[in-house]
Structures are given as structure tokens and as C-alpha cells.
Amino acid sequence: METLKQEAINVISKMPDSADIDDIMYRLYVIDKVRKGREAVQQGDTISTEELQKEIESW
């Protein structure tokens, strides 16, 4: 697995030259969320579909 730094460099280098700071920040944000989600799954830190539905319905 790539280091976070290397992954960020790769993603940014593939973006068009016209990308602005908001585009870059959004891509880095998405990378961060995906990495954290994968780590949570690996650690078993998940909830069932039923639990999620109950949470959504309680809003």
C-alpha cells in the first residue's frame, strides 16, 4: 500500500493543470475518508445495515 504522501502526490499529479486549490483539497479529503473507512472495516469497527437504518430514521 502506498504511503499517504505518495498517494496524494500521485492523485495531484494526475489532475489537470487547471485544477484549483478547492479541487485538490476535495480529492485529498476523499482519499482521507476512503482510507479511514478501509481501516475501520479492517478493525471490525462497522455497524449493520439495520443499525444504520435505525440511526437514519431517528433523525
C-alpha positions as a Markdown table, in Angstrom:
| # | Residue | x | y | z |
|---|---|---|---|---|
| 1 | Met | 0.0 | 0.0 | 0.0 |
| 2 | Glu | 1.2 | 3.5 | -0.8 |
| 3 | Thr | 2.0 | 5.9 | 1.9 |
| 4 | Leu | -0.5 | 8.7 | 2.3 |
| 5 | Lys | 2.0 | 11.2 | 1.0 |
| 6 | Gln | 2.8 | 9.2 | -2.2 |
| 7 | Glu | -0.9 | 8.6 | -2.8 |
| 8 | Ala | -1.6 | 12.4 | -2.5 |
| 9 | Ile | 1.3 | 13.1 | -4.9 |
| 10 | Asn | 0.0 | 10.6 | -7.4 |
| 11 | Val | -3.5 | 11.9 | -7.3 |
| 12 | Ile | -2.4 | 15.6 | -7.6 |
| 13 | Ser | 0.0 | 14.8 | -10.5 |
| 14 | Lys | -2.9 | 13.2 | -12.5 |
| 15 | Met | -5.1 | 16.3 | -12.1 |
| 16 | Pro | -5.4 | 18.8 | -14.9 |
| 17 | Asp | -3.2 | 21.9 | -14.7 |
| 18 | Ser | -6.4 | 23.9 | -14.4 |
| 19 | Ala | -7.3 | 22.3 | -11.0 |
| 20 | Asp | -7.6 | 24.9 | -8.3 |
| 21 | Ile | -7.0 | 24.5 | -4.6 |
| 22 | Asp | -10.6 | 23.5 | -3.9 |
| 23 | Asp | -10.3 | 20.6 | -6.4 |
| 24 | Ile | -7.1 | 19.5 | -4.8 |
| 25 | Met | -8.5 | 19.7 | -1.3 |
| 26 | Tyr | -11.6 | 17.8 | -2.2 |
| 27 | Arg | -9.6 | 15.0 | -3.7 |
| 28 | Leu | -7.4 | 14.8 | -0.6 |
| 29 | Tyr | -10.5 | 14.8 | 1.6 |
| 30 | Val | -11.9 | 11.9 | -0.4 |
| 31 | Ile | -8.7 | 9.9 | -0.1 |
| 32 | Asp | -8.6 | 10.5 | 3.6 |
| 33 | Lys | -12.2 | 9.3 | 4.1 |
| 34 | Val | -11.7 | 6.2 | 2.0 |
| 35 | Arg | -8.5 | 5.3 | 3.9 |
| 36 | Lys | -10.3 | 5.8 | 7.2 |
| 37 | Gly | -13.2 | 3.7 | 6.0 |
| 38 | Arg | -10.9 | 0.9 | 5.0 |
| 39 | Glu | -9.1 | 1.0 | 8.3 |
| 40 | Ala | -12.4 | 0.9 | 10.2 |
| 41 | Val | -13.5 | -2.2 | 8.2 |
| 42 | Gln | -10.2 | -4.0 | 8.8 |
| 43 | Gln | -10.6 | -3.3 | 12.6 |
| 44 | Gly | -14.2 | -4.5 | 12.6 |
| 45 | Asp | -15.4 | -1.1 | 13.5 |
| 46 | Thr | -18.7 | -1.3 | 11.5 |
| 47 | Ile | -22.4 | -1.4 | 12.1 |
| 48 | Ser | -25.1 | -3.5 | 10.4 |
| 49 | Thr | -27.4 | -2.2 | 7.8 |
| 50 | Glu | -30.3 | -2.4 | 10.3 |
| 51 | Glu | -28.4 | -0.3 | 12.8 |
| 52 | Leu | -27.7 | 2.3 | 10.2 |
| 53 | Gln | -31.3 | 2.4 | 9.1 |
| 54 | Lys | -32.4 | 3.0 | 12.7 |
| 55 | Glu | -29.9 | 5.8 | 13.0 |
| 56 | Ile | -31.2 | 7.5 | 9.9 |
| 57 | Glu | -34.8 | 7.1 | 10.9 |
| 58 | Ser | -34.1 | 8.7 | 14.3 |
| 59 | Trp | -33.1 | 11.9 | 12.6 |
